[in-house]
Amino acid sequence: MPGTFEPLPGGGAAVALDEVEISIIRSLAVQLLELIGPGPAEDAPDDPLAELFNDGPSEPPADPVLKRLFPDAYGDPEHAAASAEEAEERRAYSSEFRRYTENDLRAGKRENALAVIRTLDELAAGSGDGGAVLKLAPDESRRWLGSLNDLRLAIGSRLEITDEDDSDLLYRLPNEDPRKPMVMAYLWLGGLQETLVTTLMG
């Protein structure tokens, strides 16, 4: 089972992780949380209905990683627009969509990352020196899948991966390339994600 998710009886998934792997995934999930940002402020209204109608940002994030995690709903307004008028129309639609959805999207990604951290903390607390087998219930598996996807998007953005050809070039990077550790993490997380998808679809 090392490095690959396998199905559990009755649903869910399991994977064997050593101490280093637990530490890497946890560290990446913490960094993702910091990047996404905090939840609603402590002085936010207690009324959940009022919170529901709070507007989110209307402009895309400046950070390229956040831009990848929270893309424009209608694509890049400038890309393939037939006219300046069409580009402006797309921009307006994307802005409006972002205002009403980004807060919820951020909350979902935050909850997924927190679920990863919590399950790893529980695993580390009960494991010996050689690591342990992580066992996830079906709902935990889906949160992990979402977070693994976000982590790969974030790392891929930092590596400036835009298509499959870029991904193929990563395999040929020399060991002395400073991007190599990030590349190895990207490829390893991809393997975990792929086997988790297969397990949940099985």
Buried (B, 14 or more C-beta within 10 A) or exposed (E): EEEBBBBBEEEBBBBBBBBEBBEBBBEBBBBBBEBBEEEEEEEEEEEEEEEEEEEBEBEBBEEEBBEBBBBBBBEBBEEEBEEEEEBEBBBEBBBEBBBBEBBEBBEBBBBBBBBBBEBBEEBBEEBEEEBBEBBBBEEBBBBBBBBBBBBBBBBBBBBEBEEEEEBEEBEEBEEEEEEEEBBEBBBBBBEBBEBBBBBBEE
